[in-house]
Amino acid sequence: MPPAKPLATHGHSGFGALVTKFKVKSHSEKLYYSLQRAGIDVLYDDRDESPGVKSEDADLIGIPIRLVVSERTLNEHSVEMKMRDEKKIRLIKQNKIIPEILKIT
């Protein structure tokens, strides 16, 4: 596995991205491992907490990119992506998420 690519210019946590799941564990884990294989420093939040709690915690620890996998996003073959320093939430096609994050690094 290649060394992780930190996104230090975007956050302070030591992690580049956070993957969080809502009722779709297998897809979330697949994304998590794909990001790791691509050398992206990623944290997987599989806690049974509300979306709001997970988002607030990600902001508190300085995660620069939040990725959300849910039934809604999967129906659109996408992943929700939000940059910590932006208000806009984007839907990124699953096959484009790694290239999108690598552009940021």
N, C-alpha and C positions, 0 to 999 in steps of 0.2 A: 504494500500500500504506500502511495507517495506521501510525503510529509504534509501535514495539514497547512492550509493557507489561511492565516489569521486575517481578519478584516479590521485591523487595529485602528484604521482611520475612521471607522464608523461606530465603534463602541469601546467599552472598557471592560467587558466581562471575560475576555479571553476566548469566547466562542464567537463564531461568525454568524451562525444562524440557529434558530430554535424551531424545531418541528413539534407541533402539538397536534393531538388527535382528539377527535370527538366521535366515538362509536365506530371507528374504522381502523382498528389497531394494525391489521396486516398491511394495509396500504401505507400507513404512517411509518411503520418499521421498514418497509421497502424503500421509501424515500430517504429515511434516515441512513440506511446502509449505502444507498446509491451516492448520497452526499459525502459520506465518509470515504468511499472508494475514489471519489473525484478529488479527494484531498481537502475537502472543506471541513473546517472545525465546527462541529454541530452538537447541539444539546437536544435531547429528546425528552419532552415533557409529557409523560404518560400518566400523570396524576389524575385522580378523579376529582377535579376542580372545575369550576365554571369557566367559560371562555374569558370573562372579565378578570377573574383572579389570575389566570395564566398570563394574560396580556399585561396586567399591572406588574406581575413578578418579572416578566421578561424586560420591561422597561426599567424596573428597579435595579436589576443586575447588569443592565447595559447591553443587552443583546441587540445588535444592529439590524438584523433581518428576522422577521417572524413569518414562519410558514405554517399555514393551517390546512389540515386535511380533514374534510368533513364529507358527509353524504352529499351535501349540496355541491361542493366543489368536484367531487368524483363524478357526479352526474354530468358535469360539463367537461370532464377529462382534464381538470385543472387543479391548481393549488393556489390558495390565497396567499399573497405575499405583501407584507407591509414593512417598509423601512422605518426604523425607529425615529428618524428625524423628519419624516413626512406624515401627513395626515391621510393621504390617498392609499387605499387598499386596491391592489390589482389582482386580477385572476390571470395566472400564467399557465399555459398548457403544460401538462406533466412532462412531456418530452423536451420542453424548453427551459425548465427551471434551473438545471445545472448550468447551462451556458449563460443564463441570465445572471446567476450569482457570480460566476467566474468573471463576467464583464466588470463587476463591481470591485473585484479584488485587485 
